[in-house]
């Protein structure tokens, strides 16, 4: 048996050991947390409506902050497709000649 084959056999054995340890860890975690899942309120229309009415201003503030943050991010770091090349701004200075003075 070559070194590669023996290394592969050891790796397969380690994988099954890791799988079993993760499985037992998840089972213990589920047993510990499952009683708490029954205490969580069930979502229905009435509870969602009550929550929305109770916290409507907070929800609105969070939505406005998220919208403003998104717009600010797009303004500061625009997408590469939206950015144009450098712009040259020129201005012309004109002297006043022959205009009557304003009183």
Phi, psi and omega in degrees: 000135183278170180295324180295315180296319180292323177294321178295319178297319178295321180295319178296319178295320178294321179298318180293324178293319178295318179300316180294320180291321178294320180297316179293323178297315179294323177296316178296320179296318179296318179297326181285323186265341185300325177297332181284338180293332181284341180278344181288136179293146175281142179274127171217178186299319184294316181290324178294318179295318179297316179297317181296317180292321182293320185246031186297321182289322178293319178297317179297317179297318179296318178296319179294318179296318178296318179295314180295320178296321178295316179294320179295319178297317178295327180287317183284316181237079182292159178295154184296331179287337183270343183277139177259179178285181179294143181252138177258126180252124179242150176223151181245128178262124182244130176277146178279123177227129173075015177269140177291142180293143178275132180258000000 
